[in-house]
Amino acid sequence: MVSHVEQAIAAHIAAVRARREQQAADRAARVEQRAYGVAARHAAKLRRLAEQDHAALEQRGDEIEQSSQGGAE
């Protein structure tokens, strides 16, 4: 026969084990979310840099065209 003290201890141990498992699952979820966020920010930065480069190249091309047209006149 199991005493009420042993039952209480077993219940406490089970609760602690369940809480630790939940904490581990929460940590794993946060790691996954963090990795997704880092990748998303990196992709956004690369898009922004590509757009800036493209805009700079277009502006430079326009300046070259204007200078070449101005010299021909």
HELIX and SHEET records of a PDB file:
HELIX    1   1 HIS A    4  ALA A   72  1                                  69    
END                                                                             
